[in-house]
Amino acid sequence: MARFIVGVIGLLDLSNFYAWYAPIGGQAFAPEVLLGLLLYGYATGVFSSRKIEKATHESIPFRFIAGGLHPDHSTIAEFRKTFLAEITELFVQVLVLAHEAGVLKLGNISLDGSKIHADASKSHAVSYGRLLTLQDVLRAEVAELLALGEQADQQALPDGLDVAEEILLRQDRLTQLEKAQAILEARAKERDAAEQAEYEAKLRAREAKAQETGRQPGGHAPEPPTPGPRATDQYNFTDPDSRIMKNSNNAGFDQSYNVQVAVDQDSLLIVSHTLSNHPNDKGEALPTVDAIPSELGKPDAGALDNGYFSPKNIDGFEARDIDAYIATGREPHHQSWQERFAEQPAPPPADASPIIKMAYKLQTDIGKAIYRLRKCTVEPVIGIIKEVLGFRQFSLRDLAAAAGEWGLVCLAFNLKRLHVLMAG
């Protein structure tokens, strides 16, 4: 694997890396060395720059890639942070190499996402409700300290008490809380617009179903969203771009990012990746499809689970001339033999709702064949990244840096996969 990565790096165009190197100063490590160490590290589950530095002394593959050199951890970490955009460009170059080698012929894709823990702790976060309470407490303490300072000539202050310093500490904290408040209120406005649009879409779907069936749909009508910030809305001071998201492993909530991958169903290579701080997957499908490099062409069809189902996504796939197969509900784990071998239903009328048309597509032979591969293509890829490589938390903070590191993870996975494909 180490030899393979060194060989692939020799085929890549690294001119954008060299453009950053100045002709003056001390002798620098060649980008091939630092890039090789990062790629091999991420491909084998070694993400810490300190552990990579240690491995250049103790691990034969790392020593081979480094050529006997020993870059310190700060150099490795700074290289990773500086060249995130250039590493993303290499992701495309490696896919082009795979395409030219004949192991990647873009056909059908599977798309899925997962939550990856941000480099941030919930203990360094504040909720909107708590934030308002803290502001009142701090303002009261500032007023109390100001009054105490005015009376300093009349009464002795407690030993060690510096009134001016204590006031400054609370004012700095108030400034941070006011910034957090403004950001949470801006986020609430964005959420209000999205929830209002979703509410109106549900109303239209309900009206369409009523017209189609000639009777009112069962169940409660959708309730309009409540505008404004919620008391539970969170702001994290360590990584403000991250969001509280539900953890599927323990049903808890953590500071996370939402990562997405599109995987070619034949080669199992990742052909595009995206990252956002949106807890919901519905808005991530089209950006992930649009991130597929134009050099590869466009996929014929895409398989997605019900977390992506929306009329907007269906229309978006049609506009891109990609056949979409998106689950309309949760798929049962154990289908009866009657369901598995049932005859195909009759095609729905032309004016049927998107959910009825999509449900029919998924019951066709080709729909079953394409969607069935989703579970054995994209889900194993994400499983390997999280379970085998052990990538469960970002090392970098903020949205752009986390997106760049996710690109590095996907590039390393592709090299690992390409090594297997080329050996076969």
Buried (B, 14 or more C-beta within 10 A) or exposed (E): BBEBBBEBBEEBEBEBBEEEEEEEEEEBBBBBBBBBBBBBBBBBEBBBBEBBBBBBEEBEBBBBBBEEEBBEBEBBBBBBBEBBEBBBBBBBBBBBBBBEEEBBEBBBBBBBBBBBBBBBBEEEBBBBEBBBEBBEEBEEBBEEBEEBBEEEEEEEEEEEEEBEEBBEBBEEBBEBBEEBBEEBEEBBEEBBEBBEEBBEBEEEBBEBBEEBEEEEBEEEEBEEBEEEBEEEBBBBBBBBBBBBBEEEEEEEBBBBBBBBBBBBBBBBBBBBBBBBBBEBBBBBBBBBBEBBBEEBEEBBBBBBBEBBBBBBBBEBBEEBEBBBBBBBEEBEEEEEEEEEEEEEEEEBEEEBBBBBBBBBBBBBEEBBEBBEBBBEBBBBBBEBBBEEBEBBBBBBBBBEBBBBBBBBBBBBBBBBBBBEBBEE
